[in-house]
């Protein structure tokens, strides 16, 4: 069972990505939770604990860049991941208008 957090940084400005809509779903598409990043580009999603299984985080990156008058390539970024007994899972996203990077954080 896992608690899930994420943090989005805008690599073009070197600042947190504020107000990005993020959805947590089962890999089959059933939505579990949705929220937007805070002033530090962070948020916690889902219930206190996620059962083991496959999930996805979908970040509304196109809307974020449009709101900041920046042309971008990816309308959304979806990161699929597996929960397997971890107590906490952190999925950070480093974002730019034409690329992104993610990893399993701590």
DODRENDO-824640 format. One record per atom (N, C-alpha, C, O): residue number from 1; atom name; x, y, z. Coordinates in nm, 3 decimals. Example, Ala and Ser with C-alpha at 12.3 -4.5 7.8 and 13.67 -1.06 7.14 Angstrom:
2
+-----+-------+---------+---------+---------+
| num | atome |    east |   north |      up |
+-----+-------+---------+---------+---------+
|   1 |     N |   1.319 |  -0.569 |   0.780 |
|   1 |    CA |   1.230 |  -0.450 |   0.780 |
|   1 |     C |   1.320 |  -0.330 |   0.780 |
|   1 |     O |   1.424 |  -0.332 |   0.846 |
|   2 |     N |   1.285 |  -0.225 |   0.708 |
|   2 |    CA |   1.367 |  -0.106 |   0.714 |
|   2 |     C |   1.290 |   0.003 |   0.787 |
|   2 |     O |   1.341 |   0.114 |   0.804 |
+-----+-------+---------+---------+---------+
***
This chain:
106
+-----+-------+---------+---------+---------+
| num | atome |    east |   north |      up |
+-----+-------+---------+---------+---------+
|   1 |     N |   0.085 |  -0.117 |   0.000 |
|   1 |    CA |   0.000 |   0.000 |   0.000 |
|   1 |     C |   0.090 |   0.125 |   0.000 |
|   1 |     O |   0.190 |   0.129 |   0.072 |
|   2 |     N |   0.054 |   0.225 |  -0.080 |
|   2 |    CA |   0.143 |   0.337 |  -0.107 |
|   2 |     C |   0.073 |   0.472 |  -0.095 |
|   2 |     O |  -0.044 |   0.486 |  -0.130 |
|   3 |     N |   0.146 |   0.569 |  -0.047 |
|   3 |    CA |   0.105 |   0.709 |  -0.050 |
|   3 |     C |   0.180 |   0.773 |  -0.168 |
|   3 |     O |   0.299 |   0.749 |  -0.183 |
|   4 |     N |   0.112 |   0.851 |  -0.250 |
|   4 |    CA |   0.169 |   0.903 |  -0.375 |
|   4 |     C |   0.183 |   1.055 |  -0.373 |
|   4 |     O |   0.089 |   1.126 |  -0.338 |
|   5 |     N |   0.301 |   1.103 |  -0.412 |
|   5 |    CA |   0.324 |   1.246 |  -0.428 |
|   5 |     C |   0.393 |   1.270 |  -0.561 |
|   5 |     O |   0.452 |   1.179 |  -0.620 |
|   6 |     N |   0.385 |   1.396 |  -0.608 |
|   6 |    CA |   0.456 |   1.436 |  -0.729 |
|   6 |     C |   0.504 |   1.579 |  -0.712 |
|   6 |     O |   0.455 |   1.654 |  -0.628 |
|   7 |     N |   0.602 |   1.616 |  -0.793 |
|   7 |    CA |   0.661 |   1.749 |  -0.793 |
|   7 |     C |   0.697 |   1.781 |  -0.937 |
|   7 |     O |   0.765 |   1.702 |  -1.003 |
|   8 |     N |   0.651 |   1.897 |  -0.987 |
|   8 |    CA |   0.679 |   1.934 |  -1.126 |
|   8 |     C |   0.764 |   2.060 |  -1.128 |
|   8 |     O |   0.729 |   2.161 |  -1.067 |
|   9 |     N |   0.876 |   2.052 |  -1.198 |
|   9 |    CA |   0.963 |   2.168 |  -1.217 |
|   9 |     C |   0.964 |   2.206 |  -1.364 |
|   9 |     O |   0.976 |   2.120 |  -1.451 |
|  10 |     N |   0.952 |   2.335 |  -1.391 |
|  10 |    CA |   0.960 |   2.389 |  -1.526 |
|  10 |     C |   1.106 |   2.419 |  -1.556 |
|  10 |     O |   1.162 |   2.515 |  -1.502 |
|  11 |     N |   1.168 |   2.338 |  -1.640 |
|  11 |    CA |   1.310 |   2.351 |  -1.669 |
|  11 |     C |   1.343 |   2.478 |  -1.747 |
|  11 |     O |   1.457 |   2.524 |  -1.746 |
|  12 |     N |   1.244 |   2.534 |  -1.816 |
|  12 |    CA |   1.272 |   2.656 |  -1.895 |
|  12 |     C |   1.282 |   2.779 |  -1.807 |
|  12 |     O |   1.353 |   2.874 |  -1.841 |
|  13 |     N |   1.214 |   2.779 |  -1.694 |
|  13 |    CA |   1.218 |   2.894 |  -1.604 |
|  13 |     C |   1.296 |   2.865 |  -1.477 |
|  13 |     O |   1.332 |   2.957 |  -1.404 |
|  14 |     N |   1.322 |   2.738 |  -1.450 |
|  14 |    CA |   1.390 |   2.699 |  -1.328 |
|  14 |     C |   1.304 |   2.716 |  -1.204 |
|  14 |     O |   1.356 |   2.734 |  -1.094 |
|  15 |     N |   1.172 |   2.710 |  -1.223 |
|  15 |    CA |   1.079 |   2.731 |  -1.112 |
|  15 |     C |   0.979 |   2.617 |  -1.105 |
|  15 |     O |   0.964 |   2.540 |  -1.200 |
|  16 |     N |   0.909 |   2.604 |  -0.991 |
|  16 |    CA |   0.802 |   2.504 |  -0.983 |
|  16 |     C |   0.692 |   2.533 |  -1.085 |
|  16 |     O |   0.664 |   2.649 |  -1.114 |
|  17 |     N |   0.632 |   2.429 |  -1.138 |
|  17 |    CA |   0.520 |   2.443 |  -1.231 |
|  17 |     C |   0.391 |   2.451 |  -1.149 |
|  17 |     O |   0.342 |   2.350 |  -1.099 |
|  18 |     N |   0.339 |   2.571 |  -1.135 |
|  18 |    CA |   0.223 |   2.598 |  -1.051 |
|  18 |     C |   0.094 |   2.582 |  -1.131 |
|  18 |     O |   0.086 |   2.626 |  -1.246 |
|  19 |     N |  -0.006 |   2.519 |  -1.071 |
|  19 |    CA |  -0.138 |   2.509 |  -1.133 |
|  19 |     C |  -0.151 |   2.405 |  -1.241 |
|  19 |     O |  -0.241 |   2.416 |  -1.325 |
|  20 |     N |  -0.064 |   2.304 |  -1.243 |
|  20 |    CA |  -0.076 |   2.197 |  -1.342 |
|  20 |     C |  -0.180 |   2.096 |  -1.293 |
|  20 |     O |  -0.170 |   2.045 |  -1.181 |
|  21 |     N |  -0.279 |   2.069 |  -1.376 |
|  21 |    CA |  -0.379 |   1.968 |  -1.343 |
|  21 |     C |  -0.318 |   1.829 |  -1.360 |
|  21 |     O |  -0.251 |   1.802 |  -1.460 |
|  22 |     N |  -0.341 |   1.742 |  -1.261 |
|  22 |    CA |  -0.287 |   1.607 |  -1.263 |
|  22 |     C |  -0.398 |   1.510 |  -1.225 |
|  22 |     O |  -0.473 |   1.534 |  -1.130 |
|  23 |     N |  -0.409 |   1.402 |  -1.301 |
|  23 |    CA |  -0.509 |   1.298 |  -1.272 |
|  23 |     C |  -0.438 |   1.167 |  -1.242 |
|  23 |     O |  -0.342 |   1.130 |  -1.309 |
|  24 |     N |  -0.485 |   1.099 |  -1.141 |
|  24 |    CA |  -0.438 |   0.966 |  -1.105 |
|  24 |     C |  -0.544 |   0.867 |  -1.147 |
|  24 |     O |  -0.661 |   0.880 |  -1.110 |
|  25 |     N |  -0.505 |   0.767 |  -1.225 |
|  25 |    CA |  -0.599 |   0.666 |  -1.273 |
|  25 |     C |  -0.540 |   0.527 |  -1.255 |
|  25 |     O |  -0.419 |   0.509 |  -1.241 |
|  26 |     N |  -0.630 |   0.429 |  -1.256 |
|  26 |    CA |  -0.586 |   0.292 |  -1.275 |
|  26 |     C |  -0.539 |   0.285 |  -1.420 |
|  26 |     O |  -0.582 |   0.366 |  -1.502 |
|  27 |     N |  -0.453 |   0.191 |  -1.453 |
|  27 |    CA |  -0.403 |   0.182 |  -1.589 |
|  27 |     C |  -0.515 |   0.158 |  -1.690 |
|  27 |     O |  -0.498 |   0.188 |  -1.809 |
|  28 |     N |  -0.627 |   0.103 |  -1.646 |
|  28 |    CA |  -0.741 |   0.082 |  -1.736 |
|  28 |     C |  -0.818 |   0.212 |  -1.764 |
|  28 |     O |  -0.912 |   0.212 |  -1.844 |
|  29 |     N |  -0.777 |   0.322 |  -1.699 |
|  29 |    CA |  -0.840 |   0.452 |  -1.724 |
|  29 |     C |  -0.936 |   0.500 |  -1.618 |
|  29 |     O |  -0.978 |   0.616 |  -1.623 |
|  30 |     N |  -0.974 |   0.416 |  -1.523 |
|  30 |    CA |  -1.068 |   0.457 |  -1.418 |
|  30 |     C |  -1.001 |   0.561 |  -1.327 |
|  30 |     O |  -0.898 |   0.532 |  -1.265 |
|  31 |     N |  -1.060 |   0.680 |  -1.319 |
|  31 |    CA |  -1.000 |   0.787 |  -1.239 |
|  31 |     C |  -1.014 |   0.760 |  -1.089 |
|  31 |     O |  -1.119 |   0.717 |  -1.041 |
|  32 |     N |  -0.905 |   0.788 |  -1.018 |
|  32 |    CA |  -0.902 |   0.773 |  -0.872 |
|  32 |     C |  -0.908 |   0.909 |  -0.805 |
|  32 |     O |  -0.979 |   0.927 |  -0.706 |
|  33 |     N |  -0.833 |   1.006 |  -0.858 |
|  33 |    CA |  -0.826 |   1.138 |  -0.797 |
|  33 |     C |  -0.771 |   1.236 |  -0.900 |
|  33 |     O |  -0.711 |   1.196 |  -1.000 |
|  34 |     N |  -0.793 |   1.365 |  -0.875 |
|  34 |    CA |  -0.738 |   1.471 |  -0.960 |
|  34 |     C |  -0.717 |   1.594 |  -0.874 |
|  34 |     O |  -0.793 |   1.620 |  -0.780 |
|  35 |     N |  -0.613 |   1.670 |  -0.906 |
|  35 |    CA |  -0.582 |   1.792 |  -0.831 |
|  35 |     C |  -0.488 |   1.877 |  -0.915 |
|  35 |     O |  -0.450 |   1.837 |  -1.025 |
|  36 |     N |  -0.451 |   1.995 |  -0.864 |
|  36 |    CA |  -0.355 |   2.081 |  -0.933 |
|  36 |     C |  -0.238 |   2.109 |  -0.840 |
|  36 |     O |  -0.252 |   2.109 |  -0.718 |
|  37 |     N |  -0.123 |   2.133 |  -0.900 |
|  37 |    CA |  -0.003 |   2.157 |  -0.821 |
|  37 |     C |  -0.012 |   2.289 |  -0.746 |
|  37 |     O |  -0.075 |   2.384 |  -0.793 |
|  38 |     N |   0.052 |   2.293 |  -0.630 |
|  38 |    CA |   0.050 |   2.412 |  -0.545 |
|  38 |     C |   0.161 |   2.510 |  -0.585 |
|  38 |     O |   0.223 |   2.495 |  -0.690 |
|  39 |     N |   0.185 |   2.611 |  -0.503 |
|  39 |    CA |   0.282 |   2.716 |  -0.532 |
|  39 |     C |   0.426 |   2.663 |  -0.540 |
|  39 |     O |   0.514 |   2.731 |  -0.591 |
|  40 |     N |   0.449 |   2.542 |  -0.489 |
|  40 |    CA |   0.581 |   2.481 |  -0.497 |
|  40 |     C |   0.585 |   2.371 |  -0.604 |
|  40 |     O |   0.683 |   2.297 |  -0.613 |
|  41 |     N |   0.479 |   2.361 |  -0.685 |
|  41 |    CA |   0.472 |   2.260 |  -0.790 |
|  41 |     C |   0.449 |   2.119 |  -0.739 |
|  41 |     O |   0.477 |   2.022 |  -0.809 |
|  42 |     N |   0.398 |   2.107 |  -0.618 |
|  42 |    CA |   0.380 |   1.976 |  -0.555 |
|  42 |     C |   0.233 |   1.943 |  -0.532 |
|  42 |     O |   0.148 |   2.031 |  -0.527 |
|  43 |     N |   0.207 |   1.812 |  -0.519 |
|  43 |    CA |   0.076 |   1.768 |  -0.474 |
|  43 |     C |   0.081 |   1.623 |  -0.431 |
|  43 |     O |   0.171 |   1.548 |  -0.468 |
|  44 |     N |  -0.017 |   1.588 |  -0.353 |
|  44 |    CA |  -0.037 |   1.451 |  -0.306 |
|  44 |     C |  -0.170 |   1.405 |  -0.365 |
|  44 |     O |  -0.269 |   1.478 |  -0.360 |
|  45 |     N |  -0.171 |   1.284 |  -0.419 |
|  45 |    CA |  -0.292 |   1.234 |  -0.486 |
|  45 |     C |  -0.337 |   1.102 |  -0.429 |
|  45 |     O |  -0.259 |   1.026 |  -0.371 |
|  46 |     N |  -0.464 |   1.078 |  -0.447 |
|  46 |    CA |  -0.521 |   0.948 |  -0.414 |
|  46 |     C |  -0.558 |   0.934 |  -0.269 |
|  46 |     O |  -0.551 |   1.029 |  -0.191 |
|  47 |     N |  -0.597 |   0.814 |  -0.236 |
|  47 |    CA |  -0.627 |   0.785 |  -0.096 |
|  47 |     C |  -0.497 |   0.781 |  -0.016 |
|  47 |     O |  -0.388 |   0.794 |  -0.073 |
|  48 |     N |  -0.507 |   0.764 |   0.114 |
|  48 |    CA |  -0.387 |   0.754 |   0.196 |
|  48 |     C |  -0.295 |   0.643 |   0.148 |
|  48 |     O |  -0.173 |   0.654 |   0.160 |
|  49 |     N |  -0.352 |   0.538 |   0.096 |
|  49 |    CA |  -0.273 |   0.424 |   0.048 |
|  49 |     C |  -0.331 |   0.372 |  -0.084 |
|  49 |     O |  -0.453 |   0.361 |  -0.099 |
|  50 |     N |  -0.243 |   0.339 |  -0.177 |
|  50 |    CA |  -0.284 |   0.274 |  -0.301 |
|  50 |     C |  -0.255 |   0.125 |  -0.291 |
|  50 |     O |  -0.150 |   0.085 |  -0.242 |
|  51 |     N |  -0.347 |   0.045 |  -0.336 |
|  51 |    CA |  -0.323 |  -0.099 |  -0.342 |
|  51 |     C |  -0.217 |  -0.127 |  -0.447 |
|  51 |     O |  -0.195 |  -0.047 |  -0.538 |
|  52 |     N |  -0.150 |  -0.242 |  -0.433 |
|  52 |    CA |  -0.054 |  -0.283 |  -0.535 |
|  52 |     C |  -0.126 |  -0.292 |  -0.669 |
|  52 |     O |  -0.242 |  -0.332 |  -0.676 |
|  53 |     N |  -0.056 |  -0.254 |  -0.776 |
|  53 |    CA |  -0.114 |  -0.260 |  -0.910 |
|  53 |     C |  -0.051 |  -0.157 |  -1.001 |
|  53 |     O |   0.048 |  -0.092 |  -0.965 |
|  54 |     N |  -0.109 |  -0.142 |  -1.117 |
|  54 |    CA |  -0.058 |  -0.050 |  -1.219 |
|  54 |     C |  -0.146 |   0.074 |  -1.225 |
|  54 |     O |  -0.269 |   0.065 |  -1.226 |
|  55 |     N |  -0.081 |   0.191 |  -1.230 |
|  55 |    CA |  -0.147 |   0.320 |  -1.227 |
|  55 |     C |  -0.085 |   0.413 |  -1.330 |
|  55 |     O |   0.017 |   0.381 |  -1.391 |
|  56 |     N |  -0.148 |   0.528 |  -1.348 |
|  56 |    CA |  -0.092 |   0.632 |  -1.435 |
|  56 |     C |  -0.121 |   0.769 |  -1.376 |
|  56 |     O |  -0.227 |   0.793 |  -1.317 |
|  57 |     N |  -0.025 |   0.858 |  -1.391 |
|  57 |    CA |  -0.043 |   1.000 |  -1.363 |
|  57 |     C |  -0.046 |   1.071 |  -1.497 |
|  57 |     O |   0.043 |   1.052 |  -1.579 |
|  58 |     N |  -0.148 |   1.153 |  -1.520 |
|  58 |    CA |  -0.156 |   1.231 |  -1.643 |
|  58 |     C |  -0.148 |   1.378 |  -1.606 |
|  58 |     O |  -0.231 |   1.430 |  -1.531 |
|  59 |     N |  -0.047 |   1.444 |  -1.661 |
|  59 |    CA |  -0.019 |   1.584 |  -1.634 |
|  59 |     C |  -0.068 |   1.668 |  -1.751 |
|  59 |     O |  -0.033 |   1.639 |  -1.866 |
|  60 |     N |  -0.147 |   1.770 |  -1.727 |
|  60 |    CA |  -0.202 |   1.857 |  -1.832 |
|  60 |     C |  -0.098 |   1.964 |  -1.869 |
|  60 |     O |  -0.114 |   2.082 |  -1.837 |
|  61 |     N |   0.006 |   1.920 |  -1.937 |
|  61 |    CA |   0.119 |   2.008 |  -1.968 |
|  61 |     C |   0.085 |   2.112 |  -2.074 |
|  61 |     O |   0.133 |   2.226 |  -2.067 |
|  62 |     N |   0.004 |   2.076 |  -2.171 |
|  62 |    CA |  -0.033 |   2.172 |  -2.276 |
|  62 |     C |  -0.108 |   2.290 |  -2.219 |
|  62 |     O |  -0.080 |   2.405 |  -2.254 |
|  63 |     N |  -0.204 |   2.265 |  -2.131 |
|  63 |    CA |  -0.281 |   2.373 |  -2.069 |
|  63 |     C |  -0.190 |   2.461 |  -1.984 |
|  63 |     O |  -0.206 |   2.583 |  -1.982 |
|  64 |     N |  -0.095 |   2.400 |  -1.913 |
|  64 |    CA |   0.000 |   2.476 |  -1.832 |
|  64 |     C |   0.080 |   2.573 |  -1.919 |
|  64 |     O |   0.091 |   2.692 |  -1.888 |
|  65 |     N |   0.136 |   2.523 |  -2.029 |
|  65 |    CA |   0.216 |   2.609 |  -2.115 |
|  65 |     C |   0.129 |   2.715 |  -2.185 |
|  65 |     O |   0.173 |   2.830 |  -2.199 |
|  66 |     N |   0.009 |   2.679 |  -2.230 |
|  66 |    CA |  -0.080 |   2.779 |  -2.292 |
|  66 |     C |  -0.111 |   2.891 |  -2.194 |
|  66 |     O |  -0.114 |   3.008 |  -2.233 |
|  67 |     N |  -0.135 |   2.858 |  -2.067 |
|  67 |    CA |  -0.164 |   2.959 |  -1.966 |
|  67 |     C |  -0.047 |   3.053 |  -1.944 |
|  67 |     O |  -0.063 |   3.165 |  -1.895 |
|  68 |     N |   0.073 |   3.006 |  -1.981 |
|  68 |    CA |   0.193 |   3.088 |  -1.968 |
|  68 |     C |   0.241 |   3.142 |  -2.102 |
|  68 |     O |   0.355 |   3.187 |  -2.114 |
|  69 |     N |   0.154 |   3.137 |  -2.204 |
|  69 |    CA |   0.183 |   3.187 |  -2.338 |
|  69 |     C |   0.310 |   3.126 |  -2.398 |
|  69 |     O |   0.391 |   3.195 |  -2.459 |
|  70 |     N |   0.324 |   2.994 |  -2.380 |
|  70 |    CA |   0.439 |   2.921 |  -2.433 |
|  70 |     C |   0.388 |   2.812 |  -2.526 |
|  70 |     O |   0.299 |   2.735 |  -2.489 |
|  71 |     N |   0.443 |   2.805 |  -2.647 |
|  71 |    CA |   0.410 |   2.698 |  -2.740 |
|  71 |     C |   0.477 |   2.570 |  -2.692 |
|  71 |     O |   0.593 |   2.572 |  -2.652 |
|  72 |     N |   0.402 |   2.458 |  -2.695 |
|  72 |    CA |   0.459 |   2.332 |  -2.650 |
|  72 |     C |   0.416 |   2.218 |  -2.742 |
|  72 |     O |   0.326 |   2.234 |  -2.825 |
|  73 |     N |   0.480 |   2.104 |  -2.726 |
|  73 |    CA |   0.458 |   1.988 |  -2.813 |
|  73 |     C |   0.364 |   1.885 |  -2.753 |
|  73 |     O |   0.281 |   1.828 |  -2.824 |
|  74 |     N |   0.374 |   1.859 |  -2.623 |
|  74 |    CA |   0.296 |   1.754 |  -2.558 |
|  74 |     C |   0.172 |   1.813 |  -2.490 |
|  74 |     O |   0.185 |   1.890 |  -2.395 |
|  75 |     N |   0.052 |   1.778 |  -2.536 |
|  75 |    CA |  -0.069 |   1.829 |  -2.470 |
|  75 |     C |  -0.086 |   1.770 |  -2.330 |
|  75 |     O |  -0.137 |   1.836 |  -2.240 |
|  76 |     N |  -0.043 |   1.646 |  -2.314 |
|  76 |    CA |  -0.042 |   1.581 |  -2.182 |
|  76 |     C |   0.083 |   1.494 |  -2.175 |
|  76 |     O |   0.140 |   1.454 |  -2.276 |
|  77 |     N |   0.124 |   1.468 |  -2.053 |
|  77 |    CA |   0.230 |   1.370 |  -2.026 |
|  77 |     C |   0.170 |   1.266 |  -1.934 |
|  77 |     O |   0.118 |   1.299 |  -1.827 |
|  78 |     N |   0.175 |   1.140 |  -1.975 |
|  78 |    CA |   0.124 |   1.032 |  -1.893 |
|  78 |     C |   0.240 |   0.943 |  -1.850 |
|  78 |     O |   0.317 |   0.894 |  -1.932 |
|  79 |     N |   0.249 |   0.922 |  -1.720 |
|  79 |    CA |   0.354 |   0.838 |  -1.663 |
|  79 |     C |   0.286 |   0.717 |  -1.599 |
|  79 |     O |   0.212 |   0.730 |  -1.501 |
|  80 |     N |   0.312 |   0.600 |  -1.655 |
|  80 |    CA |   0.257 |   0.476 |  -1.600 |
|  80 |     C |   0.360 |   0.418 |  -1.502 |
|  80 |     O |   0.480 |   0.427 |  -1.524 |
|  81 |     N |   0.309 |   0.357 |  -1.393 |
|  81 |    CA |   0.400 |   0.302 |  -1.292 |
|  81 |     C |   0.330 |   0.190 |  -1.217 |
|  81 |     O |   0.207 |   0.176 |  -1.221 |
|  82 |     N |   0.410 |   0.110 |  -1.149 |
|  82 |    CA |   0.360 |  -0.003 |  -1.072 |
|  82 |     C |   0.383 |   0.019 |  -0.924 |
|  82 |     O |   0.493 |   0.057 |  -0.883 |
|  83 |     N |   0.280 |  -0.004 |  -0.845 |
|  83 |    CA |   0.291 |  -0.001 |  -0.699 |
|  83 |     C |   0.309 |  -0.145 |  -0.655 |
|  83 |     O |   0.230 |  -0.233 |  -0.690 |
|  84 |     N |   0.414 |  -0.169 |  -0.576 |
|  84 |    CA |   0.442 |  -0.305 |  -0.531 |
|  84 |     C |   0.491 |  -0.303 |  -0.386 |
|  84 |     O |   0.607 |  -0.334 |  -0.359 |
|  85 |     N |   0.402 |  -0.266 |  -0.295 |
|  85 |    CA |   0.432 |  -0.275 |  -0.153 |
|  85 |     C |   0.508 |  -0.158 |  -0.092 |
|  85 |     O |   0.538 |  -0.161 |   0.027 |
|  86 |     N |   0.540 |  -0.055 |  -0.170 |
|  86 |    CA |   0.612 |   0.059 |  -0.114 |
|  86 |     C |   0.522 |   0.136 |  -0.018 |
|  86 |     O |   0.400 |   0.139 |  -0.034 |
|  87 |     N |   0.584 |   0.198 |   0.083 |
|  87 |    CA |   0.507 |   0.279 |   0.177 |
|  87 |     C |   0.482 |   0.418 |   0.120 |
|  87 |     O |   0.381 |   0.481 |   0.154 |
|  88 |     N |   0.572 |   0.467 |   0.035 |
|  88 |    CA |   0.560 |   0.600 |  -0.024 |
|  88 |     C |   0.618 |   0.595 |  -0.164 |
|  88 |     O |   0.722 |   0.532 |  -0.186 |
|  89 |     N |   0.553 |   0.662 |  -0.259 |
|  89 |    CA |   0.603 |   0.668 |  -0.395 |
|  89 |     C |   0.598 |   0.812 |  -0.441 |
|  89 |     O |   0.494 |   0.878 |  -0.432 |
|  90 |     N |   0.712 |   0.862 |  -0.490 |
|  90 |    CA |   0.722 |   0.999 |  -0.538 |
|  90 |     C |   0.757 |   0.994 |  -0.686 |
|  90 |     O |   0.855 |   0.931 |  -0.725 |
|  91 |     N |   0.675 |   1.062 |  -0.769 |
|  91 |    CA |   0.694 |   1.061 |  -0.914 |
|  91 |     C |   0.715 |   1.206 |  -0.960 |
|  91 |     O |   0.618 |   1.275 |  -0.991 |
|  92 |     N |   0.841 |   1.252 |  -0.966 |
|  92 |    CA |   0.868 |   1.389 |  -1.010 |
|  92 |     C |   0.867 |   1.400 |  -1.163 |
|  92 |     O |   0.888 |   1.302 |  -1.235 |
|  93 |     N |   0.840 |   1.522 |  -1.210 |
|  93 |    CA |   0.840 |   1.549 |  -1.353 |
|  93 |     C |   0.920 |   1.676 |  -1.379 |
|  93 |     O |   0.889 |   1.782 |  -1.323 |
|  94 |     N |   1.022 |   1.666 |  -1.463 |
|  94 |    CA |   1.099 |   1.781 |  -1.509 |
|  94 |     C |   1.047 |   1.814 |  -1.648 |
|  94 |     O |   1.053 |   1.730 |  -1.738 |
|  95 |     N |   0.997 |   1.935 |  -1.666 |
|  95 |    CA |   0.917 |   1.970 |  -1.782 |
|  95 |     C |   0.977 |   2.085 |  -1.861 |
|  95 |     O |   1.028 |   2.182 |  -1.804 |
|  96 |     N |   0.972 |   2.073 |  -1.993 |
|  96 |    CA |   1.002 |   2.184 |  -2.082 |
|  96 |     C |   0.899 |   2.178 |  -2.196 |
|  96 |     O |   0.827 |   2.080 |  -2.207 |
|  97 |     N |   0.892 |   2.281 |  -2.281 |
|  97 |    CA |   0.788 |   2.280 |  -2.384 |
|  97 |     C |   0.797 |   2.166 |  -2.486 |
|  97 |     O |   0.697 |   2.129 |  -2.547 |
|  98 |     N |   0.916 |   2.110 |  -2.504 |
|  98 |    CA |   0.933 |   2.008 |  -2.607 |
|  98 |     C |   0.993 |   1.878 |  -2.556 |
|  98 |     O |   1.027 |   1.790 |  -2.636 |
|  99 |     N |   1.006 |   1.863 |  -2.423 |
|  99 |    CA |   1.062 |   1.741 |  -2.366 |
|  99 |     C |   1.021 |   1.732 |  -2.220 |
|  99 |     O |   0.978 |   1.830 |  -2.159 |
| 100 |     N |   1.035 |   1.612 |  -2.165 |
| 100 |    CA |   1.013 |   1.591 |  -2.023 |
| 100 |     C |   1.096 |   1.473 |  -1.976 |
| 100 |     O |   1.139 |   1.390 |  -2.055 |
| 101 |     N |   1.117 |   1.468 |  -1.845 |
| 101 |    CA |   1.190 |   1.358 |  -1.784 |
| 101 |     C |   1.122 |   1.325 |  -1.652 |
| 101 |     O |   1.072 |   1.414 |  -1.582 |
| 102 |     N |   1.122 |   1.198 |  -1.618 |
| 102 |    CA |   1.065 |   1.154 |  -1.492 |
| 102 |     C |   1.148 |   1.040 |  -1.437 |
| 102 |     O |   1.226 |   0.979 |  -1.510 |
| 103 |     N |   1.132 |   1.011 |  -1.311 |
| 103 |    CA |   1.204 |   0.902 |  -1.247 |
| 103 |     C |   1.132 |   0.865 |  -1.119 |
| 103 |     O |   1.040 |   0.934 |  -1.076 |
| 104 |     N |   1.175 |   0.756 |  -1.061 |
| 104 |    CA |   1.119 |   0.718 |  -0.931 |
| 104 |     C |   1.194 |   0.794 |  -0.822 |
| 104 |     O |   1.312 |   0.768 |  -0.796 |
| 105 |     N |   1.126 |   0.887 |  -0.760 |
| 105 |    CA |   1.188 |   0.968 |  -0.658 |
| 105 |     C |   1.184 |   0.901 |  -0.522 |
| 105 |     O |   1.142 |   0.786 |  -0.509 |
| 106 |     N |   1.227 |   0.977 |  -0.422 |
| 106 |    CA |   1.227 |   0.923 |  -0.286 |
| 106 |     C |   1.147 |   1.011 |  -0.194 |
| 106 |     O |   1.136 |   0.982 |  -0.075 |
+-----+-------+---------+---------+---------+
***
